[in-house]
């Protein structure tokens, strides 16, 4: 039994002492604060806060008015050009519009869009991309439908076309007819411009009247509500104020941030309620939650766009500033806090002294090295803690000693565990070979027949090992289904190969040797040959695990492999590649190419192509898809990579068609089983097609038989839904798997792609020709076209065409290239091999 501690205790506990001191100090602080922060200070604060709010309101109203005048100033500038020159050239108008978009800026915020429509129906303008700030030319041109409105990717008409609105007649637009009739400026509020889908805008219309009084057209200047919100955010004072604009109907126009519905409702009520007495721009209104609201009118110089500015400001943010001017309050608080700190520091010193000594010795808890604390005073709680730690140390020492054998010995077999084997000095007695043996079917036996079946398998293996290998071999059970074998000293690699062959023979013979429970053994082993030392043991176990991993990857069971440096290098390379693959999307290291699929008639028309991904790593250089696609599927990174491929493939296809490719061009996209198994895969693909204005018939999903290896019901459901949408499905690498025919009747598909391994020998191997003929006959019976991959010579193409193959793909017709490298025009894509 432990002896009572020799520490003497204070009469008052630490808890009660701290509570009393904190309560006393809090009471003094509260009384002092109440004495100095009286009603006079609160009144001064309220007055100053209201005055500052009015000042900020006046400044904000002035800036917003100036910003709303920017469209009118731009329109006036154009009109002045026509007053000086009644026939102001169109190219100079276009330059002037671009100059206005560049120069008209306030608080770092530019105009959103400006355009000029003439009395003859021509239209030219510029729109600003809100994300990048880039300018886009907008211009109409004659067409069969009258005029088409084109939105370009750049500032000049030789750039790519982003959008085409057919049949856009300027003269029939309501705003144009209104401008020609009124001949005075006006605003169109909360409309949506069709050029770049930039969201609601407010548009200022300036009719252009030349010096003779003739109507020459309309200048339109847009202010996006999103841009106006950005302007309001730039005028905020940090996080103190919230600003928003509402129109005369009370609808929200722009805001510097999220506006709570209750605040918006209060502003609408104050603006429209006859009973609410609001002194506009002068008297703040208490919102009821500690904030002030100030409403003021704001408009442009011509008073054509009446709006109301609402500023929400905290009602108490000057309190800390007022407190700094009271020296008596400061001195009182400093005196109180100093006294409290002195008391707390004294108590902490009395508390931390014995605690620090306990902490310094706590690593000895449960060991014979544990010692008692020295004599001295301490609080009762610390004294009780020291006594209890003494008791726990003695009980833990006894418990650890009693359980040592259980930790180092497997209770089911009596074998040492890994911990027990490490403590056995015999394993370091000139031994130089070990093996990790994995019993592959242990888990399935235990799950199906119970734990006794798994234990019977282990005992069966131990009996086999004792019969085959001589005395002196050490065996440890490192896991329920894994054994560690440490062999007697081995003279060289030749003797090591003998040991491995015996182990291989044991596994192979066990395939036919029934145990008492009526089951057989399947397993793998990884071996390492190196001197076993305490310093290298962990590394040797790791290397044995690597060899075991490679053995388990073999196509058949019961493999025994010796660890090699190449295995370690391969694993290290996969680790490095995986690290780079994680960041490859962020670094924009992937790109897409397309390889055409042509018809084997004499026209060489190309209406299909396969999309392929390329990876140019800034660390690894060019990485072949054969290396990183499998790694991405093993690690799950194929899901974000596949999502990126689909999104960018649809974007490239839309540009390809817009550049002149056939509108019915079909792009093949490879999809892995992991992607297809995602619940949102079909919806995401449909959304991507809709966004890029593509038809389902423009996409063909390429799959392999591996889609049925996981949840085939999910895969079949997804494929059926895709085909119902109109998206085609192609079976890729047909014939390469051992079960191709077994799954063919299950999968819904529209096209077969025969594996290139059969095609490459078609001119030399009659068996390859027979296989292709059989697959062609199978495709005809399924009424689906067949694509032959890997065509590299004209003779191969001629042979396949003679056999009845309709489609082909290969280097002879074209190597994979970027989409914009393929020549297309007028809806045709024709190749000349």
Buried (B, 14 or more C-beta within 10 A) or exposed (E): EEEEBEBEBBEEEBEEBBEEBEEEBEEBBEEBBEEBBEEEBEEEBBEEBBEBBBEBBEEBBEBBBBBBBBBBBBBEBBBEBBEEEEEBEEEEBBEBBBEBBBEBEBEEBBBBBBBBBBBEBBBBBBBBBBEEEEBBBBBBEEBEEBBBBBBBBEBEEEEEBBBEBEEBBBBEBEBBEBBBEEEEBBBBBEEEBEBBEBEBBBBBBBBBBBEEEEBBBBBBBBBBBBBBBBBBBEBBEEEEBBBBBBBEEBEBBBBBBEBEEEBBEBBBEBBEEEEEEBEEBEEBBEBEEEBBBBBBBBBBEBEBBEBBBBBBBBBEBBBEEBBEEBEEBEEBBEEBEEBBEEBBEEBEEBBEEBBEBBEEBEEEBBEEEBEBBEEEEBBBEBBEBBBEBBEBBBEBBEEEEEEEEEEBBBEBBEBBBBEBBBEBEEBBEEBBBBBBBBBBBBEBBBEEBEEEBBBBBBBBBBEBBEEBBEEEBBBBBBEBBBBBBBBBEBEEEEBBBEBBEBBBEBBBEBEEEEBEBEBBBBBBBBBBBBEBEEEBBEEBBEBBBBBBBBBBEEEEBBBBBBBBEEBBEEBEEBEEBBEBBEEBBEEEBBEBBBBBBBBBEEEBBBBBBBBBBBBEBEEBEEBEEEBBBEBBBEEEBBBEBBBBBBBBBBBBBBBBBBBBBBEEBBBBBBBBBBBBBBEEBBEBBBEBBEEBEBBBBBBBBBBBBBBBEEEBEBBBEBBBBBBEBEBBBBBBBBBBBEEBEEBBEEBEBBBBBBBBBBBBBBEEEEEBBEBBBEBBEBBEEBEBBBBBBBBBEEEBBEBBBEBBBBBBBBEBBBEBEEBEEBEBEEEBBEBEE
